[in-house]
Structure formats: structure tokens, C-alpha cells
Amino acid sequence: MKNLWLDIGNTRLKYWITDNNQVIEHTAEMHLQSPADLLLGLIQHFKSLNLNNVGVSSVQDKKNNDRIQYILKSLGIQVVFAQVQAEYAGLSCGYDNTSQLGIDRWLQVLAVARDPEQNYCVISCGTALTIDLVDGLQHLGGYILPNLYLQRDSLIQNTKGIKIPDAAFDALTPGRNTIDAVHHGILLGLVSSIEKVLEQSPRQLILTGGDAPLFAIFLQKYHPIIETDLLLKGLQRYIQHYAEMR
């Protein structure tokens, strides 16, 4: 049985094709703020695969999601858009208003929160740096911070007379020039924020997203676990539970 798993984020579209739960195709592409147009270019390929079901996680607005749904409808198979629930598969949401929690964060938590005795700190190092805390099967809420590059871009735009070219975020030592001072300072701020959260409430650290390996280097004392494609794993669990409820 072949299934399509779609993760439509703020800047990228990622998908898995699975056959009997084994990943046989895995792609990520920038959608340049037009995910529906990118999807339109992929739809003939998807039609050729004789898929059985489609699971979708999308952070887009209603207008874009409606267009995405219309395109996927041409596959002629069941399409399920994941939605944040107050309680789902035993996991309780920490937000009073579930519509305010991003589906990406919810699915990442859903992917790991299975043991009522295990507490987690789930950090996604993507377009934003998001931190979610989970006690057993209770989501506690979390934090959202601008990522490394958003902070650098903001500094460039709002600092007159200082040129800050791209450079590596590779150390926490004091910078001995302006470029290093900026990059090391931004990295120090984010790493320190994570450390503060973990000191307040010790728990297993889970990192996901493109910059997860970088943050893992500076958070070794917390024994981080890097989970690639955590959102897509959460989407699979969501759809599995959806099928069981029907």
C-alpha cells in the first residue's frame, strides 16, 4: 500500500512516499511562498504512483490550503489534513485555544509523546526555533524564537553603517571582529535560552530540523537525540489513529 505524506511549511514542501510503511521516496523543495504551484508541478508524478491515501500537514492559510486540497482531490483518493486537537491519541494539548498552536509543533510532539512516564523537550530548528515541553502525555506549551538567520537579517536591516556578511555560526567564544561578534552572540542567545528551559525543568532533549546537528554540538551535556523528519513521523501517527477511529 503506497501513501503520500506532505509537510507544507512556511518556505519548503517536503514529502514522503511510503510502501508498506517503508520510505521509498523522500524530497524537500523550496516553494517560494507558492506551495500550490509547486504541488501542481508534482501532481502528475503522484498520479503515476497509484497511491492509496494522502496525509497532509500544512501551516498555510485557508486560501492556500483550499487550493492545495483542490489539487490533491484530482488524485481521487482519501486526503486527510491533520488538525490540532484538545486530545488526540492520548496526548492532551497545552494550549487553551488549540487553533493557535501550529500543526507542525503538534505533530512533532505527537511523534514522541507515547510514554506517560517520559518527559520531553522537543525543539524544532527551522524557520523559527520552537520549543515544546511534554510531561508524559500532557503537552505543556512552549516558546517560539527567531532562528539564527532571522536574527541576523533583522540586525542587518536595523543597524546603520555595519555590514554583516554571511558567516558560520560555529562558536560561543567572544567575537574578535564584528562578524564573529554577531554570529557568536546570536548563537549564544539561542543556546542559552534552551539551557535555561532545561535547567528549569530537566527532561529528554529532542532536536529536529535543518540546524539540529549544529545545536546538538553545543548542547552535548543534555544528551540530545536528533530526530530527522519528526513532523512526518508524527503525521504518520496522526493518520494511523485517524484510521483507527473510523
Residue, then its C-alpha position, 0 to 999 in steps of 0.5 A: m500500500k503506497n501513501l503520500w505524506l506532505d509537510i507544507g511549511n512556511t518556505r519548503l514542501k517536503y514529502w514522503i512516499t511510503d510502501n508498506n510503511q517503508v520510505i521509498e521516496h523522500t524530497a524537500e523543495m523550496h516553494l517560494q511562498s507558492p506551495a500550490d504551484l509547486l504541488l501542481g508541478l508534482i501532481q502528475h508524478f503522484k498520479s503515476l504512483n497509484l497511491n492509496n491515501v494522502g496525509v497532509s500537514s500544512v501551516q498555510d492559510k485557508k486560501n492556500n490550503d483550499r487550493i492545495q486540497y483542490i489539487l490533491k482531490s484530482l488524485g481521487i483518493q482519501v486526503v486527510f489534513a491533520q488538525v490540532q486537537a484538545e486530545y488526540a491519541g492520548l496526548s492532551c494539548g497545552y494550549d487553551n485555544t488549540s487553533q493557535l498552536g501550529i500543526d507542525r509543533w503538534l505533530q512533532v510532539l505527537a511523534v514522541a509523546r507515547d510514554p506517560e512516564q517520559n518527559y520531553c523537550v522537543i525543539s524544532c530548528g527551522t524557520a523559527l526555533t520552537i520549543d515544546l515541553v511534554d510531561g508524559l502525555q500532557h503537552l505543556g506549551g512552549y516558546i517560539l524564537p527567531n532562528l539564527y538567520l532571522q536574527r541576523d537579517s533583522l540586525i542587518q536591516n536595523t543597524k546603520g553603517i555595519k555590514i554583516p556578511d554571511a558567516a558560520f555560526d560555529a562558536l560561543t567564544p567572544g567575537r574578535n571582529t564584528i562578524d564573529a561578534v554577531h554570529h557568536g552572540i546570536l548563537l549564544g542567545l539561542v543556546s542559552s535560552i534552551e539551557k535555561v528551559l532545561e535547567q528549569s525543568p530537566r527532561q529528554l532533549i529532542l532536536t529536529g530540523g535543518d540546524a539540529p546537528l549544529f545545536a546538538i554540538f553545543l548542547q552535548k551535556y543534555h544528551p540530545i537525540i536528533e530526530t530527522d523528519l519528526l513532523l512526518k513521523g508524527l503525521q504518520r501517527y496522526i493518520q494511523h489513529y485517524a484510521e483507527m477511529r473510523 
